[in-house]
Amino acid sequence: MDRRELFSALGALGAVPVCAAASEAADHGGDKPAHGGPMSNPHFHFCGIHMAKNNPKLQFVTQHYCAAHTGGSEGDVFQCTLFDGTGKNAKLIGVEYLISDEAYRKLSDTEKKYWHAHTYEVLGGGLIAPAMKPDEEMAFMKVVIKTWGKAWHTWPDPKSAVPTGEPLLIWSLMGDGQVDEKVLAARDKEFKVDTAKVRDARVKEFGLEVPSVSPPKDVNTIGRMWTDTGDDKPTPKKK
């Protein structure tokens, strides 16, 4: 996954440049961080519904604020801080990393169990980028659909006063009927979107049927992008 690919696809996007200039070199200490440190790079925001891998009925509306770590041997890694809202006092509830499908395929099966696909979230309309214009959002989704995410919620219960309990390994919605309709309705109301209409537009644009992958049987289940069995490939949309 190439940072240039993402940001050129989005253009002005809705990325929020915290600082106009990015760091010119890796910052490994020293007297002061270059150009404001790692939080000064441009970042982008999107919203999705996360579920706990060990309990798919436990679901959260999650705000992602992401920037790129560049120059790795397997391409860029997009690093996301996760919040329970978009306000200034939102709780930092976890982290997520996004990598390319090519990088994911090189992982061991032991490692792959931590990574979830984004195919259904994109085509099903679960992922939205509220600050982006429709064409920018569609370009963004064409990049995200090819990625895998590794996410942990370190504040497992956002309603608690402080983070307590073991971190939750997060999974993605991967088929119809898996989302908590109350959670989805609240998200749609907050951002004034209609997930069904978003889904229709994306299925038409991509020309693909939405994936149908069952929820994980346990925490050791390895994710798939499109189907439960057979070749894990997309199905062209029926005309």
Buried (B, 14 or more C-beta within 10 A) or exposed (E): BEBEBBBEBBEEBBBEEBEEEBBEEEBEEEEEEBBBEBEBBBBBBBBBBBBBBEEBEBBBBBBBBBBBBBEEEEBBBBBBBBBBBBEEEBBEBBBBBBBBEEBBEEBEEEEBBBBBBBBBBBBBBBBBBBBBBEEBBBBBBBBBBBBBBBBBBBBBBBEEEEBEEEBBBBBBBBBEEBBBEEBBEEBBEEEEBEBEEBBEBBBEEBEBBBBBBBBBEEEEBEBBBBBEEEEBEBEEEEE
